[in-house]
Structure formats: C-alpha cells, structure tokens
Amino acid sequence: MKAPIQWKEKARELAQLYIENEELARRELRNHRYFIHVPDHSIGWVSGHEVLRGLTKGYMGSTPRSGQNHKNLRNQLRKAGFEEIEQGNENFDECWDSYVTLCKSFGVEPSGGEKKKPKDRTFFLRREQPEEPEAFDHIPKGKEGASIQITSNRYERDPKLRSACIKHYIEKDGRLACQVCGMDFESRYGEIGRGFIHIHHDDPLGNGQGERAVDPIRDLVPVCPNCHAMLHKKPGKGAYSVEELKAMMEQQRANPEA
C-alpha cells in the first residue's frame, strides 16, 4: 500500500505536468472519472488513475490510458485515508464546481456535459490532521542546513503596484492593516513593524494566465501573512475572497466549538 505522502507528492508532480503539457491536462480532465485533490496548488484536481500509474509504473502522461481498474484505485485511495466524494455527498457540488472551473481554464468541458453533473465523477481528498507532537524518551538529535538545488517558477511583481496599493489603503483607513483580521504591525511591534504587510492578488498570479494588467486598487489588497496563507487554502484553482475569509472568521468566533 502506498503511503499518503507518496500519493500527495505524485499528485503534485502530475499537477505540474498538466501546466507543462496542456494536451494531457485537457484529455484527462475531460475524460477521466476519478480525481485527486491537490491542496495549495493552482491545479486543484488531477487524474487518480494517472497518479496511480506514476506510483506503480514510474511514469505519467506518455500515452492515453486504457483498461483502467477503478476498483483497485478506489480501494488504494481509501486505504491511504482519502475521503471519497460522489454525487449525493454534501461536499460534491463544491468539488464539482472547482473541477469545472479547472476544466474551463483549459478550454474543455467534462464529458457528459457541464450541466448534467455526471454521476461518474468521483473526487478524493485527504483532510490533513494536525500533527501531534511525537513523544520522545530523550531529546532527539539531527542535522539541518544542507544545501540542495531546486527549480521553481517565480512570478514577476511590480513594486510600483505594491506601493500604490499600500498608499490607497493608508489614505482610506488611516493606517496600514490586514483587510481580513485588522492586524496592524506597526501598532503591535512598533518601529520594526512599520510598512510590513503582504499584498494579495485577488486573482492569483500562479493561475497560469501569464502576464496581465493589474489595477493596484481593484486587484490588490493588503493582508497579514497568516490571512494570506488562509486565502490560498481554497481547494482547486483560485483563492478565497477577503469577504469569504472574513465570514469564516466571524462564524468561528460565533461558534468556537463548531
């Protein structure tokens, strides 16, 4: 049985392959039946069968799949702790909508037609549990700090747009504060916190749309690092809106035991 981390890593590998090979992405998003959620990635869903092939055969995306063993895939995902979401499940519509949005971003519709919400689509996601501190009979020792080489994409940002966004919100609010939780770093930390803030793009740069025009007042918003991370926790492609995240915080304050 493959460990959950193996499924997660291979799913992220396939998500990156979708970005590099749009023909593969279109073919699998349109025709495949089982999809695995890829958290914190612009490609929110990938083919479960293709991930399984990567885990068992060591390669993905070279030729169209045939003779897929659906039962084997479902059993393996269940054993790895994935939740199976089919039509009728209370979370199906949310998964379906984010899946359709992803399909549209590649210019395809799910086979069977978007409005039919085909019953043959099944989504798998794994709700990560908070890590419990490991119990030790002694204080463990280890090594960190080794240098490794990695390759990643960095999306260009214009510092003038950041400055214009910050100027607008200071003039509007009389201070520089997170537009979700109200955190003001200068008020909290003094001089070292002055001017510190993250700038969030309402339409994330990592969505694969390439270079585009950005309005610093309409498209950008200042947020603290914690809220910035939470905005990008939305399953699938895109991010929560500031209003959605504020509503979640208000709901949590009203029902802390929920």
C-alpha positions in Angstrom: 0.0 0.0 0.0 1.3 3.5 -0.9 1.7 5.9 1.9 -0.4 9.2 1.9 2.7 11.3 1.4 3.5 9.3 -1.8 0.1 10.0 -3.2 0.4 13.7 -2.3 3.8 14.1 -3.9 2.9 12.2 -7.1 -0.3 14.2 -7.4 1.7 17.5 -7.2 4.1 16.1 -9.8 1.2 15.4 -12.1 -0.3 18.9 -11.5 3.0 20.4 -12.6 2.9 18.1 -15.7 -0.6 19.5 -16.5 0.9 23.0 -16.6 3.7 21.9 -18.9 1.5 19.6 -21.1 -1.9 21.2 -21.7 -2.9 18.5 -24.1 -2.5 15.9 -21.4 -4.5 18.1 -19.0 -7.3 18.6 -21.4 -7.6 14.9 -22.2 -7.6 13.7 -18.6 -9.8 16.5 -17.2 -12.4 15.9 -19.9 -12.5 12.1 -19.9 -11.3 10.6 -16.6 -13.7 9.7 -13.8 -11.6 9.8 -10.6 -9.8 12.9 -9.4 -7.5 13.5 -6.5 -7.4 16.9 -4.8 -4.0 18.8 -4.9 -4.1 21.2 -2.0 -2.3 24.6 -2.2 -1.7 24.3 -6.0 -3.2 26.2 -8.9 -4.1 22.9 -10.5 -6.6 21.6 -7.9 -7.5 18.2 -9.4 -5.6 15.5 -11.2 -6.5 12.1 -12.6 -6.4 9.4 -9.9 -5.5 6.8 -12.4 -2.6 8.8 -13.8 -1.2 9.2 -10.2 -1.6 5.5 -9.6 0.3 4.8 -12.8 3.1 7.1 -11.7 3.3 5.3 -8.4 3.3 1.8 -9.8 4.9 2.2 -13.3 7.2 5.2 -12.6 6.0 7.4 -15.4 3.0 9.5 -16.3 1.4 11.2 -19.3 3.1 9.4 -22.2 0.0 7.6 -23.7 -3.8 7.6 -23.1 -4.9 5.1 -20.5 -7.0 2.1 -21.3 -8.4 -0.7 -19.3 -8.4 1.3 -16.0 -9.0 -0.7 -12.9 -11.4 1.5 -11.0 -12.0 -0.8 -8.1 -8.2 -1.1 -7.4 -7.8 2.7 -7.5 -10.7 3.3 -5.1 -9.5 0.7 -2.6 -6.0 2.0 -2.6 -7.1 5.6 -2.0 -9.5 4.6 0.8 -6.6 2.7 2.5 -4.5 5.8 2.2 -7.1 7.8 4.1 -8.7 9.7 1.2 -12.4 10.7 1.5 -14.5 9.5 -1.4 -17.0 12.2 -2.6 -19.6 11.1 -5.1 -22.8 12.8 -6.2 -25.2 12.8 -3.2 -22.3 13.7 -0.8 -22.8 17.1 0.8 -19.4 18.2 -0.5 -19.9 17.0 -4.1 -21.2 20.3 -5.5 -18.2 22.3 -4.1 -15.8 19.7 -5.6 -17.7 19.6 -8.9 -17.7 23.4 -9.2 -14.0 23.8 -8.7 -13.4 20.9 -11.1 -15.5 22.5 -13.8 -13.7 25.8 -13.2 -10.4 24.0 -13.7 -11.7 22.4 -16.9 -12.8 25.8 -18.3 -9.3 27.2 -17.6 -8.0 24.6 -20.1 -10.8 25.2 -22.6 -12.7 21.9 -22.1 -16.0 20.6 -20.7 -16.3 17.4 -18.8 -17.6 14.6 -21.0 -21.3 14.2 -20.4 -21.9 18.0 -20.3 -21.3 20.5 -17.6 -24.9 21.0 -16.5 -25.6 17.2 -16.1 -23.2 16.9 -13.2 -22.3 13.4 -14.3 -22.6 10.7 -11.6 -19.5 9.0 -12.9 -17.2 11.7 -11.5 -15.8 10.9 -8.1 -13.5 13.1 -6.1 -10.9 12.1 -3.5 -9.5 14.4 -0.9 -7.5 13.8 2.2 -8.2 16.1 5.1 -4.8 16.6 6.8 -4.9 16.2 10.5 -2.8 18.5 12.7 0.4 16.8 13.5 0.7 15.5 17.1 4.0 16.2 18.7 6.0 13.0 18.7 6.7 11.6 22.2 10.3 11.0 23.0 12.0 9.3 25.9 15.0 11.5 25.1 15.7 14.7 23.2 16.3 13.8 19.5 19.3 15.0 17.6 19.7 15.6 13.9 21.2 17.7 11.2 19.8 20.5 9.1 21.1 23.2 6.8 22.4 21.0 3.9 22.4 22.9 0.6 20.1 21.5 -2.1 19.3 22.8 -5.6 15.7 23.3 -6.6 13.9 24.7 -9.7 10.7 26.6 -9.4 8.7 29.4 -11.1 8.7 32.9 -9.7 6.0 35.3 -10.9 7.2 38.8 -11.6 5.7 41.5 -9.4 5.9 45.3 -9.9 6.9 47.2 -6.8 5.1 50.3 -8.0 1.8 48.4 -7.9 2.5 47.3 -4.3 3.3 50.9 -3.3 0.2 52.2 -4.9 -2.0 49.6 -3.1 -0.4 50.5 0.3 -0.9 54.2 -0.3 -4.5 53.7 -1.2 -5.3 51.7 2.0 -3.4 54.1 4.3 -5.4 57.0 2.9 -8.6 55.1 3.2 -8.1 53.6 6.7 -5.6 56.0 8.2 -3.2 53.1 8.9 -1.8 50.0 7.1 -3.7 46.9 8.3 -4.7 43.5 7.2 -8.1 43.8 5.4 -9.2 40.4 6.8 -8.3 40.4 10.5 -7.2 44.1 11.1 -3.7 43.3 12.1 -1.6 46.5 12.2 2.1 45.5 12.5 3.3 49.0 13.5 0.8 49.2 16.3 1.7 45.7 17.5 5.5 45.7 17.1 6.4 49.4 16.9 9.1 50.7 14.5 10.1 47.3 13.1 6.6 46.7 12.0 6.1 49.9 10.1 5.2 49.3 6.4 5.2 45.5 6.9 2.4 43.7 5.0 1.7 41.1 2.4 0.0 42.1 -0.8 -2.6 39.6 -2.1 -3.7 39.3 -5.7 -7.5 38.6 -5.8 -6.7 36.6 -9.0 -3.6 34.7 -8.0 -0.6 35.0 -10.4 0.0 31.3 -10.2 -3.2 30.5 -12.1 -1.2 30.1 -15.3 -2.7 33.1 -17.1 0.7 34.7 -17.8 1.4 38.4 -17.8 -1.7 40.6 -17.4 -2.8 44.1 -16.4 -3.2 44.7 -12.7 -5.1 47.5 -11.1 -3.4 48.2 -7.7 -6.7 49.3 -6.1 -9.2 46.8 -7.7 -7.0 43.7 -7.9 -4.6 44.0 -4.9 -5.3 44.0 -1.1 -3.0 44.2 1.9 -3.2 41.2 4.3 -1.1 39.7 7.1 0.9 36.6 6.4 -1.5 34.3 8.3 -4.6 35.5 6.4 -2.6 35.4 3.1 -1.9 31.8 3.6 -5.6 31.1 4.5 -6.8 32.9 1.4 -4.8 30.4 -0.7 -6.2 27.3 1.2 -9.2 27.1 -1.1 -9.5 23.7 -2.9 -8.9 23.8 -6.6 -7.8 26.8 -8.7 -8.1 30.3 -7.3 -8.3 31.7 -3.7 -11.0 32.6 -1.2 -12.1 36.2 -1.4 -11.4 38.6 1.5 -15.1 38.7 2.2 -15.3 34.8 2.3 -12.4 34.6 4.8 -13.8 37.3 7.0 -17.1 35.5 7.1 -15.3 32.3 8.1 -13.6 34.1 11.0 -16.9 35.6 12.1 -18.6 32.2 12.0 -15.7 30.7 14.0 -15.9 33.5 16.6 -19.7 32.9 16.9 -19.4 29.1 17.2 -15.9 28.3 18.5 -16.9 24.7 19.4 -18.2 24.0 15.9 
